[in-house]
């Protein structure tokens, strides 16, 4: 049996704002669509499933995120996940320049939860909340001479 990674799916409040944020970070939109019908209800296990979707890919081509904005049934607001809660935790990105990535996030109103940490002078990293409260981690390898 073989298995390969597909993507991570995340429901969001505003698909257009989410696409803008992640494309500003450097991801590319692979496609968008509006899904509904019996096949969508069956696949997801949600009667009347009707959503706008977008699939974005990382610049290196190794990762994809699929975002959903529900048209029907109505999306259910929840509290954002805390770093120590069981379940979907966060989406992590390796970035070339953490300060530049944080500047992009700040233009969208998103800031680190506490600041940028330095792990053993090898990795700079931070957590922040992005669109719809998605918990993100940015990490940058520190150049060693």
N, C-alpha and C positions, 0 to 999 in steps of 0.2 A: 504494500500500500504506500502511495506517496501522498504527501501533503505539502502545500505551500501557503504562505501568508497572502491574504487578499487585501484587506484594509481594516481600518477602525471606523465604525459608524457612530455618529454623534448627532442627536437631535438638537436643533438650535431654534432660537426665537426669530431671528432675522437672517435668512440665507444670504441675501445680498451683502449685508454688513460683514458677515462671516467670510464670504468669498473675498471681499475687499481686504480685510485684515490679513488673511493667509496669503493672498497673492502679493501683498506688500512685503511680506516676509520672504517671498521668493518661490512659493509653491505655484504650480501651473494647473489651470482648470483643464481636466481631461474631457469633461462633458457635464452637461446639465440635462435634466428631464423633469417631467411631471408624471408621477406614477399613480395609478388607481386601477380599480377593477378586481375581479375575483382572484386573479393570479397574485396581486399584491396583498390582498387580505389573507390568502392562504399562505404565502411565503412568510409574511411577518407575524401571522397569527392575530390580526387586529381587524375586526369587522369594519368595513367602510374605509379602509386605509387609503388615504389620498394625500400625497406629499409632493413637494418640490424637492429635488435632490441635486447635489453637485459632487463630483469626484475630483479631488485635487491630488497632485503628485509632488513629492519633494524633488528639488532640482537634481539630486543624484539618481533619481529613478528607483530608489529602493523602498519607498513608503507611500502609501495612499491613505487619505482621509475621505470618508463619504459623509456628507452633511445632509440632514433632512429637516425641512421646515414643514410641519404638519398643517394641512388644510382641514382634514377631517380624519378622525375625531380631533377635537381641540387638544392642543398640547397641554400637558399638565406641568405646572411650575413646581419645582422642587428646590430645596436649599442646595447650594453648591456643595460638592463633596469636600470634606476636610482631608488633609493629607494622611490622617491615621484611620480613616474609615475603610471598612471592607468593601470591595467592589471595584468598579472602574476607578482607577486612581488618577492618572495624568497622561498627557501626551508629551514626550520628550523630543527635543530637537538639538542636534549638535549644530552649533553656529560658528562661523569664522570670527565674528566680532560681537561679543555679547553686548557691549555698549551700543553699537549700531542697531542691533536687534531690539534692545530695550527702548531706543529712541523711536523706532517704528511703532512698537507697542504703545508707547506714551502718546503718539499722535492719535491713536484710537481710544485713548483714555484708560489704558491698562498699565499697571505698575507692579513691581515686585511686591510679594507679600511682606518681605522684611528687608531685603537687600541682596547683594551679590556675595556669595560665600566663596572662599578659596579653600579647596580640598587639597591639602598636602602639596601646595605649590604646583599641582599638576592639572587641576580642573577648576575653572570658575563656573559657578552654577547658581541659578535662582529659580524660584517658582513664582508664577503670576497667574492671575485670572484673565482669560481672554473673553471672546464673545460668548454670550449665554453662560458665563461663569465657568467655562472650561478651564480646568487646571492644566497649565503648561509648565514645562521645565525647559529652560535654555541652558546649554552647557557649552563651554569653550575650552578646548585643550590649551594649556599654557605652554608656550614655546620653551623648550629647554636647550640651553647652549652647551 
